[in-house]
């Protein structure tokens, strides 16, 4: 956390700066992600989608948001 | 003939053609080809959501998972850990338990790493997954997979996307003889006759992606594959005649002038 109360997180390999006390729910809302079509991993642990509002992000957290695409 | 149903992990299907959803020009083409093929199961891959461009179309907007069963795969995984991670995420997206495991071992020919594949099958089965396994056509390894609880054995006919057709017919015949769970040819089908051949050999289904998606006319090929699978299956169930090196006239000699 820097002096402006910001933290840096990595979402799908991209660096994002968000406010301190930013929850996973805030992140999903900010990204406008359709929650019922994705799965979320926080530091390689799968996250229960029902508990997103209770999980607050920390500096250097790594988040993966995945969905289904075409494949053989 | 009574209704010919394919049963995988206690789920019932009328179609014995499974299709992949990769390599199409766009989602519309993919969705239309699937519809024409009559497939009830499609394979899908797990990838990162594009967080910077949200206008990208989503697969689920084109292919309704309530109407067509999604079969999540582990395409692109080269070790057990990546494959397990991918399928656990797939399950989390929406409760998918029937999955397709493929752990690749060679970047060039895309042959499966059978040691990693077997290891993953054991773990996934214990976690309650119903695992359909892409594998090579070695009867010993296939038996091991079956003994570890695989829900379907899916040997390659030839390398993925090669379109070479069934290369090792003897092994597929041995597999047909020994396999109690569904035996599905996965990878290597190039044209309709390859699909017919697989079904005539008694395989329970075939999985096709490239042969349809990359055909000059994907919709026509989707239809050709649909009928090939139906035709091959009927032929298998009908009890073919015994091949004979000598001719046998189709017309009686009685009344010959």
HADDOCK unambig.tbl for C-alpha pairs under 7 A between the chains (distance, minus, plus):
assign (segid A and resid 12 and name CA) (segid B and resid 48 and name CA) 6.32 0.50 0.50
assign (segid A and resid 31 and name CA) (segid B and resid 51 and name CA) 6.54 0.50 0.50
assign (segid A and resid 36 and name CA) (segid B and resid 93 and name CA) 6.86 0.50 0.50
assign (segid A and resid 37 and name CA) (segid B and resid 93 and name CA) 5.90 0.50 0.50
assign (segid A and resid 38 and name CA) (segid B and resid 93 and name CA) 4.96 0.50 0.50
assign (segid A and resid 39 and name CA) (segid B and resid 89 and name CA) 5.76 0.50 0.50
assign (segid A and resid 39 and name CA) (segid B and resid 92 and name CA) 5.54 0.50 0.50
assign (segid A and resid 39 and name CA) (segid B and resid 93 and name CA) 4.67 0.50 0.50
assign (segid A and resid 64 and name CA) (segid B and resid 48 and name CA) 6.94 0.50 0.50
assign (segid A and resid 65 and name CA) (segid B and resid 48 and name CA) 5.76 0.50 0.50
assign (segid A and resid 65 and name CA) (segid B and resid 49 and name CA) 5.83 0.50 0.50
assign (segid A and resid 66 and name CA) (segid B and resid 46 and name CA) 6.34 0.50 0.50
assign (segid A and resid 66 and name CA) (segid B and resid 47 and name CA) 5.22 0.50 0.50
assign (segid A and resid 66 and name CA) (segid B and resid 48 and name CA) 4.22 0.50 0.50
assign (segid A and resid 66 and name CA) (segid B and resid 49 and name CA) 5.10 0.50 0.50
assign (segid A and resid 67 and name CA) (segid B and resid 46 and name CA) 5.58 0.50 0.50
assign (segid A and resid 67 and name CA) (segid B and resid 47 and name CA) 5.73 0.50 0.50
assign (segid A and resid 67 and name CA) (segid B and resid 48 and name CA) 6.32 0.50 0.50
assign (segid A and resid 67 and name CA) (segid B and resid 49 and name CA) 5.93 0.50 0.50
assign (segid A and resid 68 and name CA) (segid B and resid 44 and name CA) 6.04 0.50 0.50
assign (segid A and resid 68 and name CA) (segid B and resid 45 and name CA) 5.42 0.50 0.50
assign (segid A and resid 68 and name CA) (segid B and resid 46 and name CA) 4.76 0.50 0.50
assign (segid A and resid 68 and name CA) (segid B and resid 47 and name CA) 6.33 0.50 0.50
assign (segid A and resid 68 and name CA) (segid B and resid 59 and name CA) 6.63 0.50 0.50
assign (segid A and resid 69 and name CA) (segid B and resid 44 and name CA) 5.89 0.50 0.50
assign (segid A and resid 69 and name CA) (segid B and resid 45 and name CA) 5.26 0.50 0.50
assign (segid A and resid 69 and name CA) (segid B and resid 46 and name CA) 6.20 0.50 0.50
assign (segid A and resid 69 and name CA) (segid B and resid 47 and name CA) 6.59 0.50 0.50
assign (segid A and resid 69 and name CA) (segid B and resid 59 and name CA) 5.67 0.50 0.50
assign (segid A and resid 70 and name CA) (segid B and resid 21 and name CA) 4.38 0.50 0.50
assign (segid A and resid 70 and name CA) (segid B and resid 22 and name CA) 4.37 0.50 0.50
assign (segid A and resid 70 and name CA) (segid B and resid 44 and name CA) 5.19 0.50 0.50
assign (segid A and resid 70 and name CA) (segid B and resid 45 and name CA) 5.92 0.50 0.50
assign (segid A and resid 70 and name CA) (segid B and resid 59 and name CA) 6.76 0.50 0.50
assign (segid A and resid 71 and name CA) (segid B and resid 20 and name CA) 5.77 0.50 0.50
assign (segid A and resid 71 and name CA) (segid B and resid 21 and name CA) 4.85 0.50 0.50
assign (segid A and resid 71 and name CA) (segid B and resid 22 and name CA) 3.85 0.50 0.50
assign (segid A and resid 71 and name CA) (segid B and resid 43 and name CA) 6.16 0.50 0.50
assign (segid A and resid 71 and name CA) (segid B and resid 44 and name CA) 4.70 0.50 0.50
assign (segid A and resid 71 and name CA) (segid B and resid 45 and name CA) 4.85 0.50 0.50
assign (segid A and resid 72 and name CA) (segid B and resid 20 and name CA) 4.04 0.50 0.50
assign (segid A and resid 72 and name CA) (segid B and resid 21 and name CA) 5.78 0.50 0.50
assign (segid A and resid 72 and name CA) (segid B and resid 22 and name CA) 5.30 0.50 0.50
assign (segid A and resid 72 and name CA) (segid B and resid 43 and name CA) 5.62 0.50 0.50
assign (segid A and resid 72 and name CA) (segid B and resid 44 and name CA) 6.52 0.50 0.50
assign (segid A and resid 72 and name CA) (segid B and resid 209 and name CA) 5.62 0.50 0.50
